[in-house]
Amino acid sequence: MEELYRLETVLKIVDKKQGSWRALVKAGKAPSPIYLGSRSPRWKKSDLQNYLEDPSLWEKNHKVS
């Protein structure tokens, strides 16, 4: 099973504040979490790695039509 990260860990990895990160996710400019429960968002390690390699390329490849 792939490693999943909690929000607190994600914020350290991407070096963003919570509000900024949530805005990027909501705008489709950053990976969306999966939910283990209604209040348990987790991000896949591979999604974050791909995003960090090139955020603009990630956004382009994951654009919602």
N, C-alpha and C positions, 0 to 999 in steps of 0.2 A: 504494500500500500504506500502511496506517495505521502511524503511528509507535508503536514498542514501547519500553518502558522496562525496564531492569534493576532488580533489587531495590534496589541502592544509591541509584539515582535516585528510585525510588518512596518510599523511607524519607525522603528529603529533602523531597519534594513533600508527603507527608502528615504530616510532622513526627512520626513515631513511631519507636520502637525496633523492632528486628527481631522480638523475641519478641512484642511487643504486636500488631504488624501481622500476623504469622503466625497469632496466636490469632483475630484478627478475620476473617481469610480462612477459617480452618478452621471457624469458627462460622457462616459464611455472611453475615457482617455487613460484608464488604468484597469487592471484586472478586477473583475467582480468576485466577491467571495462566494463560497458555497456555505450553506447553513446546516449545522449539525442539529440544530433546534431553532426555535423562533428567535432566540437571542444569542446564538452562538456562531457568528460568522468566522470562517477560516479561509485562508488563501493557500492555494497550492504552491509549493516550492517552485515547480517548473514554470508556472505563470509569472511569478515574481522574477525569476531568473531571465525569462524572455523579455519581460518589460524593462528590466534594468539594463539589459544589453543595448537596447535602442528604443526608448519610449515612443518616439514618433513612428517607427516601423511597427511596433506593437499596435499602436492605435490604428494605423492604416490596415493592418492585417485582421483586426478585430472590429472593424467598423460595422455598426448595426445599420442595415438598410431600411 
